[in-house]
Amino acid sequence: MRFYVFLGFLALFLVGCDKVDSLTQFDMNYDESIVIPASTGINLPFDLFTPDMETDSESEFAVNNTRKNLIEEIVLKSLGLRITAPEDGDFSFLKSIEIYISAEDLEEVKIAWNDNIPENAGNELELETSDIDLKEYIKKDSFKLRLHTVTDKVLTSDYHIDVRSVFHVDAKILGI
């Protein structure tokens, strides 16, 4: 009987810990725009860089009742691209794409990719993401994304693309 009571308390404790743990987890969203210029060559790799993206991590952590020193892990949850112009634009012009993150004094790392973009890709594209811990990048004042792409069609007009990234933050529980 005591064994079952012990198991019951253990189960309640573990469920309670999961609930407390979820209170220290949150998402941070970053949006940026890039332009792929018209007449980009076919099957030639080229790179596009976002401007420095301000992290504003200190205030984001404060809003979520945590601090930089309590962050356990930050991973990229999702990275999506959406064509905003031309109106009828779609991603069928891309053969592949890789996205890298960099920040001051940190090595550049690949965080998202799609190696086989279909002909009917549409105007939105979700990329595969890595499970690399990116806390040191997001804790910086700013970071930059580099898009390494290969096209398989000639572009007759500039393509304006929104880059949406969501980073999942996991902080220590009560500072322990």
JORA-V611115 format. One record per helix or strand. SS is the DSSP state (h for helix, s for strand). FROM is the first residue (numbers start at 1). LEN is the number of residues. If there is no record, write none. Layout:
ss:SS from:FROM len:LEN
ss:SS from:FROM len:LEN
This chain:
ss:h from:2 len:22
ss:s from:25 len:12
ss:s from:45 len:5
ss:s from:53 len:2
ss:h from:57 len:7
ss:h from:68 len:3
ss:s from:71 len:15
ss:h from:91 len:3
ss:s from:94 len:10
ss:s from:106 len:9
ss:s from:124 len:3
ss:s from:128 len:2
ss:h from:135 len:4
ss:s from:142 len:10
ss:s from:159 len:13
ss:h from:173 len:3
